[in-house]
Amino acid sequence: MARYRRVNIDGQSLYKTETHVTAATLLPGTAAVINDDNEFAQATALAGRLYIIDVAYHQGLKITEAVSAGDSAVGNYVEEGRELALLCVAGTYGKDDPIKLGTNGQFTKATSDTDSVIGYSQDEATMLEVADGCPDQVPQESEWKALAAGTSKGFDFSPNTVTSDADDGGGYVESIIINSDFTISFEGEVRKKGKLDQYGVGRFIKYFAAELKARRQPGLWVRMEYGEVTFQGYMVITALSSDGGTNDIVTFTTEFKVGDASTIQVIDTDEPVPATGVTVTPATTTVVVGATWQLTGTVLPADATDKSGTWTTSDATKATISSTGLVTGVAAGTATVTFKSNDGDFTGTTAVTVTAS
């Protein structure tokens, strides 16, 4: 069981996290209660002891994959002041929007004064991103990855100064900044089986150790949003410690100091523009066996922050598709090629006809 305990107003002990078999298929981020059979069941109201189903990393599942009925699930107990990740229905959510329980255990925006509210949305995650590379080349947007889900982050310019004792300025000692020992610090909590879209603590630790063994500097590009500004630069890992505990949670602490002073930037934080849809051109395509044709997948709107996506084909025996959208005819027949955006999972398709000649 978890290490943290709470005692409910009825005097019964509660744990901050509990593990139970599921009475039905439950998605991560949905609300659940413990039924009379001591199983997690889908919640239908904000009443009683409420839990939020966690990602089943212990089963090798991802954040979008449900825990099947009869399998074990981890639930996070809902208590005042605790931050939890909730699965919300599609829609637009802003910071401090009131959130209520909707259907199927999922959540949605509260719109009425009579709605029972579980909490308020938060759009400022504790996040630090890293990217491999050399100091002479700024990483592409697609190369940045979240190091891990963070619990705290900070920075310290730590300016180095010299002082003058000469009394010609009104009786005050004057200081002059000569440089800065700039440091970014980060503390995080990571599953031992982390998300595929994260750099990952395991990879991070192995990289650090490998660079030291090779007598190289353990340098990475680092990017951290801090309110209205974003820190970015090529930095070296100067502190790294971790505590694994006894469950599947790993906590760690790390620090970065400047590796290349010319790369350090403090820039305005750009608000991300979410994807709203996808188009694929041309809408229909005809190719002969062995020939190729380039398709174009476009993420909307034009200024969307993340324009990346993945290509798939419904029948690889008729037509294949590359990661860049190049379709190749394999055998006479038809196939549907789909482009899915990484942001929002929007899809667009094109019908491919393959002819013998």
Beta strands, then each sheet from edge to edge (+ up, - down):
strand 1: 5-7
strand 2: 13-15
strand 3: 17-21
strand 4: 31-34
strand 5: 40-42
strand 6: 51-53
strand 7: 72-77
strand 8: 98-101
strand 9: 107-109
strand 10: 117-120
strand 11: 127-131
strand 12: 145-156
strand 13: 159-164
strand 14: 174-180
strand 15: 183-191
strand 16: 219-226
strand 17: 229-243
strand 18: 249-258
strand 19: 265-268
strand 20: 277-281
strand 21: 284-288
strand 22: 292-294
strand 23: 296-300
strand 24: 309-313
strand 25: 319-321
strand 26: 326-329
strand 27: 333-341
strand 28: 347-355
sheet 1: 1+ 2-
sheet 2: 3+ 7- 6+ 4- 5+
sheet 3: 9+ 8- 10+
sheet 4: 19+ 17- 16+ 11- 12+ 15- 18+
sheet 5: 13+ 14-
sheet 6: 20+ 23-
sheet 7: 21+ 28+ 27- 24+
sheet 8: 22+ 26- 25+
end
